[in-house]
Each structure stands twice: as C-alpha cells, then as structure tokens.
Amino acid sequence: MPKAGPCQMSTSAASGDDASPLGRWQRRIVVSLMLVLTACGTDAARSSPTLRPSPSASISEEPGFGTVEPAPGSDSEVYGPNPGAIVVAIDPGHGGCLDWGVPDPSERGVELAEKTLTLEIAHRLRDRLEAEGIGVVMIRDGDDALAGDDYPPLDCQGPPWRDVNGDGLSGFGDDALPEATRTRDELQARLDLANLAQADALVSIHINSPSAGGQRIEIAFSETFYTDETSWGVEATARLAELVQAGVVDRLAPLATYERGDRGLTAHNFYLVAPPLIEETDERPNRWAQPTRGGLMPVVLAEVGSITLRAEHDLLSSPQGQDAVAAGVFDGLAAFFGERELAGRIGLADAGPSQPMPVAGDGPMYWPPVAPVGPLKLRLTNTGTAAWASGMELVAGWEETDQPYLAFAPGGLVPLDVEVPALAPGESVVVEVILPSPPAGRGVAWISLGSGGETLADHGSPALQLSSEAS
C-alpha cells in the first residue's frame, strides 16, 4: 500500500523569489457566496466534496442599488455581525483507497489510520462551525480522492486519474516520483476548490508519525505549518497558525495522561500551504514541486498529534480526543476572525447560493462561473471587525489564459465606475458595474476592492473570478 500523502509533499524552505501577487492595492474585501451541496452525474462528481451552507446563509431581498443593508447580527462566537458571510474550508488530510496517510502502527486496520481519524475530527469541526452560523466547505466528506483513485493492482477502482496541476502527468505517471505525481494532482484539486469557493481560511488536519532512521519514535506533540512566502503569510497566515496551534494544545492537555510536546509553528512549504514557484533556482529546480495555483487565503496544515505513541493514538481515536481537537481548531478560527480588522466578500448578487462545480474530463476539476452578459450586479459584504471608510474602489481586470482561473492578479487592474459606501462590520450593499471588455480568447476576470495601490486579494482575501467562456 503506497503510504506517501499530502503531508509529505514539500519543497525546501530556503529563500527564493517572493511569489506575491501582481498589481497591489491597499485595503481588502471578498465575496458573499453561500455554499450548498449539489450533485453532478459525472465520475468527478462522485468523488467531489460536500459544500455546506451555514444554517443562517441566505440572500436578503434586494432593497436597491447602493442602499446599505444592516448586519443581521447574531450571538455567534466566530463572527457575530454576520456569520453567514464567513466561509471556512476544512481539508481532512489524505483519503481514498490509495492514501491512508499514516497507517495504524499497531496494525488495528484502516478504521484507525490517519485518513479515518482526520475525517472524524473534520466532521466535528464542521458541526461546531455550522452551529455558529459559519459556511463550511468540506474538501472531502467521505473516504474520497478528488483527482482519481483508479489502481486495480491494489483493488482501488475509484474515479480515473486527472492531470490537475498541468504538468502533463497523472496517476503514477512519473517513474522518478510516481507517488508525488498522484499526490500533487490531488492537492492541487483541493486548493482549487477552496480558492474558487473564496474561503476565508483553509485548515488541513493531519496526524504525525515521527521517526528517525526508519524507526518510529514513541512521542506525542502538536505542530502547525504555514508559508511565509506570500504577501500575507507573515501576518495573517502565521497568526492563524499560531491560534490553531494554541487551541489544539490547550484542549488536548487536560485529557493527556502522558507527556505531550508543543512544537509550535514552522514556516515550511508543504505543497498545500506553498505559493506557486515563479522562477526555478538552484535551491528549487522543479516548479512542479509547488502548486500551479496556490492558496489565495491563509492556509495552515495542523499536525494535531502523533499516531506513533499508543496512548496518543488511543486518545485521538476516541470521541473525547476528537472533540478536543475540533474544539481547539474552532477556538483558533474564532480568535482569528475576531481579530481580522479589514476583510470582505464580493459575490454575484443574482446568483444566490452557489459552489464550484466539478467538470468532466482529465484536467482541472474546478472552473469559475461565466460572467453574465451586460451589467454585473455584485454584493459587497464587510466581514472584518473594522468599518470600511468611504472612498474604497472596486477594481477589475482580465487576463487571457488556458488555466481554469488566475493564480495572481492580472496587470492593469482598473477602477470600476461605482461608488462604494462606508460599511460597518457585517453590513452589505448591492452595486451594479460594467466590466472592462474581455480578451479575444478565453479570459478570466479578477474583481477585488481596495485603495492606495493594493487590494484585499494582496492580503489573502480571494478575489471574485469570472470566466468569459465555459470550461
């Protein structure tokens, strides 16, 4: 059984060219998308994740363009002014027939393998967030692999392989790194889903298996990884990692009857948290070792505990231990959103609840929606804790591309002819705009908001992206 999986895909953490987005502006906003479960009759849909709306998610009746809609208000611990405007993507590490993650070292079977335990923890975290009114994207909601799981020699007969990252290989297509090929496509699909759902944060849950010289080490600790190579990584992502790490450590400590360690944070480019590699260097000679399209929001990978110490493994296999981990991650997210001063959401006002849909084929699974013809109605929602000042600008630009969506802002973003009013936390407004003309070939529009030369997208709030053509 192949063992390598998402938490094992990394690149050197040596310094290199900063992969921060192009075209910077100074403030931020993002999108009012609520996410619902839909189905699709393709093989891709059968392995697609569940995207769940918060119980309070709704599109309010439009009072007229430019009219400020008050924050609905709530007693949510996560974002009281308007919890339904926040979206969290949860990635239960590993999954599918081929990827158990860390196998059970006590050989008690797949039910106690890493992929099973991370899914149980993810479900408990989902339930906590939804109870607080938060929208949740489950990257996988069962024992699934998004980018294919078809390997009859090991009796794995899942969906066919897909070349999601665009390196021309899929499945076990690279003789030098056969497992890496499959894993990179899987992780790119997970990033694509979170990006096009415009998640405010992506948390990937894993369980560690410390070893030395090929021998397992019976030790227990928690550790959280992030990247400091995005423009927002040092501040937003590092802070999210710090809060998640502290939450998990604090919640597990009272339950442990053995010594546990706190390894803290590590800035290291595991594939899921890394930015795209813009230029290959001697230290990083392979751009495919980092994603083609990196996370457009803060992404953290939490190794919540260790499977190699039997007592820790038993704790993480128990309802009490899984509840503790879920509560710790929840605590971190609640603190993060409670501190996030300037943020927002930009969405299609007429679309209602929506989600990235998996498409058939053997390439990328998730593509942005097609831009409506004519004037575009957008809903802008303040999802930060600070009020927006008047004078912020909606900006947009197109780029011709064969990629499903843009990894960076295109050059030449231009202000749109619309007045953006000042909004208090949780307030929203519907505006009508006309986008610049798209390119002759297939183009993707990037829509964000800011002032003074930077946009919110430059700080980890995903832009709204729309395509000029269907995928």
RORO-494493 format. One record per residue (C-alpha): residue number from 1; residue in one letter; z, y, x. Coordinates in steps of 0.25 Angstrom, whole numbers. Layout:
// residues N
{NUM, a, {Z, Y, X}}
...
This chain:
// residues 471
{1, m, {0, 0, 0}}
{2, p, {-4, 13, 6}}
{3, k, {8, 22, 8}}
{4, a, {4, 36, 12}}
{5, g, {4, 46, 2}}
{6, p, {5, 61, -2}}
{7, c, {18, 64, 6}}
{8, q, {11, 58, 19}}
{9, m, {-1, 67, 19}}
{10, s, {2, 79, 28}}
{11, t, {-4, 87, 39}}
{12, s, {2, 93, 51}}
{13, a, {11, 105, 48}}
{14, a, {6, 112, 61}}
{15, s, {2, 127, 58}}
{16, g, {-13, 129, 55}}
{17, d, {-21, 139, 47}}
{18, d, {-14, 144, 35}}
{19, a, {-21, 139, 22}}
{20, s, {-16, 151, 13}}
{21, p, {-26, 155, 2}}
{22, l, {-36, 165, 3}}
{23, g, {-36, 179, -4}}
{24, r, {-21, 183, -4}}
{25, w, {-15, 192, -15}}
{26, q, {0, 196, -17}}
{27, r, {6, 190, -29}}
{28, r, {5, 178, -38}}
{29, i, {2, 171, -51}}
{30, v, {-3, 158, -56}}
{31, v, {-7, 151, -69}}
{32, s, {-2, 148, -83}}
{33, l, {-7, 133, -84}}
{34, m, {1, 123, -92}}
{35, l, {-2, 109, -89}}
{36, v, {-3, 97, -99}}
{37, l, {-7, 83, -98}}
{38, t, {-21, 79, -101}}
{39, a, {-29, 67, -99}}
{40, c, {-43, 64, -93}}
{41, g, {-52, 52, -95}}
{42, t, {-55, 50, -80}}
{43, d, {-49, 42, -69}}
{44, a, {-44, 55, -63}}
{45, a, {-36, 58, -76}}
{46, r, {-29, 44, -76}}
{47, s, {-23, 48, -62}}
{48, s, {-21, 62, -66}}
{49, p, {-7, 69, -66}}
{50, t, {0, 73, -79}}
{51, l, {1, 88, -80}}
{52, r, {12, 92, -90}}
{53, p, {15, 105, -96}}
{54, s, {29, 111, -97}}
{55, p, {35, 109, -111}}
{56, s, {34, 124, -113}}
{57, a, {20, 126, -108}}
{58, s, {11, 134, -118}}
{59, i, {1, 145, -118}}
{60, s, {6, 156, -126}}
{61, e, {-2, 163, -137}}
{62, e, {-10, 174, -130}}
{63, p, {-5, 188, -134}}
{64, g, {-17, 195, -128}}
{65, f, {-23, 198, -114}}
{66, g, {-13, 206, -105}}
{67, t, {-1, 204, -114}}
{68, v, {11, 199, -107}}
{69, e, {17, 186, -113}}
{70, p, {32, 185, -111}}
{71, a, {38, 174, -103}}
{72, p, {42, 163, -113}}
{73, g, {56, 161, -106}}
{74, s, {64, 148, -104}}
{75, d, {76, 142, -99}}
{76, s, {68, 134, -88}}
{77, e, {75, 132, -75}}
{78, v, {62, 133, -68}}
{79, y, {55, 146, -73}}
{80, g, {62, 152, -85}}
{81, p, {52, 163, -89}}
{82, n, {40, 153, -91}}
{83, p, {42, 139, -86}}
{84, g, {29, 134, -93}}
{85, a, {21, 143, -83}}
{86, i, {26, 135, -71}}
{87, v, {19, 122, -66}}
{88, v, {25, 112, -56}}
{89, a, {16, 101, -51}}
{90, i, {24, 88, -47}}
{91, d, {18, 78, -38}}
{92, p, {25, 65, -37}}
{93, g, {21, 60, -23}}
{94, h, {12, 48, -21}}
{95, g, {7, 40, -33}}
{96, g, {-3, 30, -37}}
{97, c, {-6, 15, -33}}
{98, l, {-8, 18, -19}}
{99, d, {2, 29, -16}}
{100, w, {17, 24, -17}}
{101, g, {21, 35, -8}}
{102, v, {33, 29, 0}}
{103, p, {35, 14, -5}}
{104, d, {48, 10, -8}}
{105, p, {55, 6, 5}}
{106, s, {64, -4, -2}}
{107, e, {51, -11, -8}}
{108, r, {56, -9, -22}}
{109, g, {42, -6, -27}}
{110, v, {33, 5, -32}}
{111, e, {44, 10, -42}}
{112, l, {52, 15, -30}}
{113, a, {40, 20, -22}}
{114, e, {39, 35, -19}}
{115, k, {28, 37, -29}}
{116, t, {36, 32, -41}}
{117, l, {49, 40, -37}}
{118, t, {41, 53, -35}}
{119, l, {35, 51, -49}}
{120, e, {48, 49, -55}}
{121, i, {54, 61, -49}}
{122, a, {42, 70, -53}}
{123, h, {43, 66, -67}}
{124, r, {58, 70, -67}}
{125, l, {54, 83, -61}}
{126, r, {43, 85, -71}}
{127, d, {53, 83, -83}}
{128, r, {62, 93, -77}}
{129, l, {51, 104, -75}}
{130, e, {45, 101, -89}}
{131, a, {59, 102, -95}}
{132, e, {60, 116, -89}}
{133, g, {46, 120, -95}}
{134, i, {38, 119, -82}}
{135, g, {24, 114, -82}}
{136, v, {22, 101, -73}}
{137, v, {10, 95, -66}}
{138, m, {13, 80, -63}}
{139, i, {3, 77, -51}}
{140, r, {5, 63, -55}}
{141, d, {12, 58, -67}}
{142, g, {11, 43, -64}}
{143, d, {8, 33, -53}}
{144, d, {-5, 40, -50}}
{145, a, {-14, 45, -39}}
{146, l, {-23, 57, -43}}
{147, a, {-34, 55, -33}}
{148, g, {-36, 40, -34}}
{149, d, {-29, 27, -33}}
{150, d, {-40, 16, -32}}
{151, y, {-37, 6, -22}}
{152, p, {-39, -9, -27}}
{153, p, {-35, -15, -14}}
{154, l, {-21, -11, -17}}
{155, d, {-23, -13, -32}}
{156, c, {-24, 2, -35}}
{157, q, {-34, 5, -45}}
{158, g, {-32, 20, -49}}
{159, p, {-42, 31, -50}}
{160, p, {-53, 32, -40}}
{161, w, {-51, 40, -27}}
{162, r, {-55, 55, -27}}
{163, d, {-58, 64, -15}}
{164, v, {-49, 75, -20}}
{165, n, {-47, 83, -7}}
{166, g, {-62, 83, -4}}
{167, d, {-62, 76, 10}}
{168, g, {-73, 67, 5}}
{169, l, {-64, 55, 5}}
{170, s, {-56, 48, -6}}
{171, g, {-46, 36, -7}}
{172, f, {-45, 29, 6}}
{173, g, {-58, 35, 11}}
{174, d, {-53, 39, 25}}
{175, d, {-52, 28, 35}}
{176, a, {-43, 36, 44}}
{177, l, {-34, 41, 33}}
{178, p, {-36, 32, 21}}
{179, e, {-23, 35, 14}}
{180, a, {-24, 50, 18}}
{181, t, {-37, 51, 10}}
{182, r, {-32, 46, -3}}
{183, t, {-19, 54, -2}}
{184, r, {-26, 67, 2}}
{185, d, {-34, 66, -11}}
{186, e, {-22, 62, -19}}
{187, l, {-14, 74, -14}}
{188, q, {-26, 84, -16}}
{189, a, {-27, 80, -30}}
{190, r, {-12, 83, -33}}
{191, l, {-14, 96, -26}}
{192, d, {-26, 99, -35}}
{193, l, {-19, 96, -47}}
{194, a, {-7, 105, -44}}
{195, n, {-16, 116, -40}}
{196, l, {-25, 117, -52}}
{197, a, {-12, 115, -61}}
{198, q, {-8, 128, -54}}
{199, a, {6, 122, -51}}
{200, d, {17, 132, -47}}
{201, a, {22, 121, -37}}
{202, l, {19, 107, -33}}
{203, v, {30, 97, -29}}
{204, s, {27, 84, -23}}
{205, i, {38, 74, -24}}
{206, h, {39, 63, -13}}
{207, i, {50, 54, -7}}
{208, n, {50, 52, 8}}
{209, s, {50, 40, 17}}
{210, p, {56, 44, 30}}
{211, s, {52, 35, 42}}
{212, a, {52, 34, 57}}
{213, g, {43, 25, 66}}
{214, g, {39, 18, 53}}
{215, q, {53, 15, 49}}
{216, r, {59, 21, 36}}
{217, i, {71, 30, 38}}
{218, e, {82, 28, 28}}
{219, i, {85, 43, 26}}
{220, a, {85, 52, 14}}
{221, f, {81, 66, 13}}
{222, s, {72, 76, 5}}
{223, e, {61, 85, 11}}
{224, t, {51, 94, 5}}
{225, f, {37, 98, 11}}
{226, y, {29, 110, 9}}
{227, t, {18, 118, 17}}
{228, d, {20, 132, 23}}
{229, e, {5, 134, 25}}
{230, t, {1, 140, 12}}
{231, s, {3, 155, 10}}
{232, w, {15, 152, 0}}
{233, g, {20, 139, 7}}
{234, v, {31, 146, 16}}
{235, e, {37, 153, 4}}
{236, a, {34, 147, -10}}
{237, t, {32, 132, -5}}
{238, a, {43, 132, 5}}
{239, r, {53, 137, -5}}
{240, l, {48, 127, -16}}
{241, a, {50, 116, -5}}
{242, e, {64, 121, -2}}
{243, l, {68, 122, -16}}
{244, v, {63, 108, -20}}
{245, q, {69, 102, -7}}
{246, a, {83, 108, -10}}
{247, g, {82, 104, -25}}
{248, v, {80, 89, -21}}
{249, v, {90, 89, -10}}
{250, d, {101, 95, -19}}
{251, r, {98, 86, -31}}
{252, l, {98, 73, -23}}
{253, a, {110, 76, -14}}
{254, p, {121, 73, -25}}
{255, l, {114, 59, -28}}
{256, a, {113, 54, -14}}
{257, t, {123, 44, -9}}
{258, y, {117, 45, 5}}
{259, e, {113, 56, 15}}
{260, r, {101, 64, 11}}
{261, g, {94, 74, 20}}
{262, d, {87, 87, 17}}
{263, r, {75, 88, 26}}
{264, g, {71, 102, 19}}
{265, l, {57, 107, 19}}
{266, t, {45, 104, 28}}
{267, a, {32, 112, 29}}
{268, h, {22, 101, 31}}
{269, n, {8, 100, 26}}
{270, f, {9, 87, 18}}
{271, y, {-4, 86, 11}}
{272, l, {1, 90, -3}}
{273, v, {8, 103, 2}}
{274, a, {-2, 107, 12}}
{275, p, {-13, 118, 11}}
{276, p, {-27, 115, 14}}
{277, l, {-31, 115, 29}}
{278, i, {-41, 127, 30}}
{279, e, {-44, 124, 45}}
{280, e, {-43, 112, 53}}
{281, t, {-35, 113, 66}}
{282, d, {-31, 104, 78}}
{283, e, {-18, 102, 71}}
{284, r, {-24, 100, 57}}
{285, p, {-38, 94, 60}}
{286, n, {-40, 88, 46}}
{287, r, {-41, 97, 34}}
{288, w, {-40, 86, 24}}
{289, a, {-26, 83, 28}}
{290, q, {-22, 95, 20}}
{291, p, {-27, 97, 5}}
{292, t, {-40, 103, 2}}
{293, r, {-33, 111, -9}}
{294, g, {-18, 113, -6}}
{295, g, {-7, 116, -16}}
{296, l, {-9, 130, -22}}
{297, m, {6, 131, -25}}
{298, p, {19, 127, -18}}
{299, v, {19, 112, -15}}
{300, v, {30, 104, -10}}
{301, l, {32, 90, -6}}
{302, a, {46, 85, -8}}
{303, e, {51, 72, -1}}
{304, v, {63, 71, -11}}
{305, g, {70, 60, -4}}
{306, s, {68, 47, 5}}
{307, i, {64, 33, 0}}
{308, t, {68, 26, 12}}
{309, l, {83, 27, 10}}
{310, r, {86, 17, -1}}
{311, a, {97, 26, -7}}
{312, e, {88, 38, -8}}
{313, h, {77, 29, -13}}
{314, d, {86, 24, -24}}
{315, l, {90, 38, -27}}
{316, l, {76, 43, -29}}
{317, s, {73, 31, -37}}
{318, s, {84, 34, -47}}
{319, p, {83, 43, -59}}
{320, q, {95, 51, -53}}
{321, g, {87, 53, -40}}
{322, q, {74, 57, -46}}
{323, d, {81, 67, -56}}
{324, a, {87, 73, -44}}
{325, v, {74, 75, -36}}
{326, a, {67, 80, -48}}
{327, a, {79, 90, -51}}
{328, g, {78, 94, -36}}
{329, v, {63, 97, -37}}
{330, f, {65, 104, -50}}
{331, d, {76, 113, -44}}
{332, g, {67, 117, -33}}
{333, l, {56, 121, -42}}
{334, a, {65, 128, -52}}
{335, a, {70, 137, -40}}
{336, f, {56, 139, -35}}
{337, f, {51, 144, -48}}
{338, g, {64, 152, -49}}
{339, e, {61, 159, -36}}
{340, r, {46, 161, -37}}
{341, e, {44, 176, -40}}
{342, l, {29, 178, -41}}
{343, a, {21, 167, -48}}
{344, g, {12, 165, -60}}
{345, r, {2, 157, -67}}
{346, i, {-13, 160, -71}}
{347, g, {-20, 151, -81}}
{348, l, {-31, 151, -91}}
{349, a, {-25, 157, -104}}
{350, d, {-34, 150, -113}}
{351, a, {-33, 136, -107}}
{352, g, {-19, 132, -112}}
{353, p, {-12, 121, -104}}
{354, s, {-21, 114, -94}}
{355, q, {-21, 105, -82}}
{356, p, {-31, 102, -70}}
{357, m, {-39, 90, -76}}
{358, p, {-43, 79, -66}}
{359, v, {-58, 77, -66}}
{360, a, {-66, 65, -63}}
{361, g, {-73, 62, -50}}
{362, d, {-69, 59, -36}}
{363, g, {-65, 72, -31}}
{364, p, {-54, 82, -34}}
{365, m, {-47, 79, -47}}
{366, y, {-43, 93, -52}}
{367, w, {-52, 105, -54}}
{368, p, {-49, 119, -60}}
{369, p, {-54, 123, -74}}
{370, v, {-67, 130, -76}}
{371, a, {-66, 145, -78}}
{372, p, {-69, 149, -93}}
{373, v, {-81, 158, -95}}
{374, g, {-79, 172, -97}}
{375, p, {-65, 180, -97}}
{376, l, {-54, 172, -92}}
{377, k, {-40, 172, -99}}
{378, l, {-29, 170, -89}}
{379, r, {-14, 168, -92}}
{380, l, {-5, 174, -81}}
{381, t, {10, 170, -81}}
{382, n, {21, 175, -71}}
{383, t, {28, 163, -66}}
{384, g, {37, 169, -56}}
{385, t, {50, 175, -57}}
{386, a, {46, 190, -54}}
{387, a, {38, 199, -63}}
{388, w, {23, 202, -59}}
{389, a, {20, 216, -57}}
{390, s, {9, 223, -63}}
{391, g, {-4, 224, -55}}
{392, m, {-6, 210, -51}}
{393, e, {-21, 205, -51}}
{394, l, {-28, 193, -56}}
{395, v, {-38, 189, -45}}
{396, a, {-49, 178, -45}}
{397, g, {-60, 173, -36}}
{398, w, {-70, 162, -36}}
{399, e, {-74, 152, -25}}
{400, e, {-86, 143, -25}}
{401, t, {-80, 129, -22}}
{402, d, {-82, 114, -24}}
{403, q, {-67, 112, -23}}
{404, p, {-60, 110, -36}}
{405, y, {-52, 123, -34}}
{406, l, {-49, 132, -23}}
{407, a, {-38, 130, -12}}
{408, f, {-37, 145, -9}}
{409, a, {-40, 158, -16}}
{410, p, {-55, 162, -14}}
{411, g, {-58, 174, -7}}
{412, g, {-61, 187, -14}}
{413, l, {-51, 186, -26}}
{414, v, {-54, 198, -35}}
{415, p, {-44, 204, -45}}
{416, l, {-48, 201, -60}}
{417, d, {-49, 213, -70}}
{418, v, {-36, 211, -77}}
{419, e, {-22, 217, -78}}
{420, v, {-11, 208, -75}}
{421, p, {2, 213, -81}}
{422, a, {16, 212, -75}}
{423, l, {23, 199, -80}}
{424, a, {37, 195, -79}}
{425, p, {41, 181, -75}}
{426, g, {35, 171, -86}}
{427, e, {26, 181, -93}}
{428, s, {11, 179, -94}}
{429, v, {-1, 186, -98}}
{430, v, {-16, 182, -102}}
{431, v, {-27, 190, -95}}
{432, e, {-42, 189, -96}}
{433, v, {-50, 190, -84}}
{434, i, {-65, 188, -79}}
{435, l, {-66, 180, -66}}
{436, p, {-76, 184, -55}}
{437, s, {-89, 177, -56}}
{438, p, {-89, 163, -51}}
{439, p, {-98, 158, -39}}
{440, a, {-111, 151, -42}}
{441, g, {-106, 138, -38}}
{442, r, {-93, 131, -43}}
{443, g, {-81, 141, -41}}
{444, v, {-66, 141, -43}}
{445, a, {-59, 154, -47}}
{446, w, {-45, 157, -41}}
{447, i, {-37, 166, -50}}
{448, s, {-23, 172, -45}}
{449, l, {-15, 184, -46}}
{450, g, {-9, 194, -36}}
{451, s, {-10, 207, -29}}
{452, g, {-10, 213, -15}}
{453, g, {-19, 203, -9}}
{454, e, {-12, 190, -13}}
{455, t, {-12, 181, -25}}
{456, l, {-2, 171, -31}}
{457, a, {-11, 160, -26}}
{458, d, {-8, 164, -12}}
{459, h, {7, 161, -14}}
{460, g, {6, 147, -21}}
{461, s, {3, 150, -35}}
{462, p, {-10, 143, -39}}
{463, a, {-22, 152, -44}}
{464, l, {-29, 148, -56}}
{465, q, {-42, 142, -52}}
{466, l, {-54, 140, -61}}
{467, s, {-68, 134, -59}}
{468, s, {-82, 139, -62}}
{469, e, {-87, 125, -65}}
{470, a, {-81, 112, -70}}
{471, s, {-77, 102, -59}}
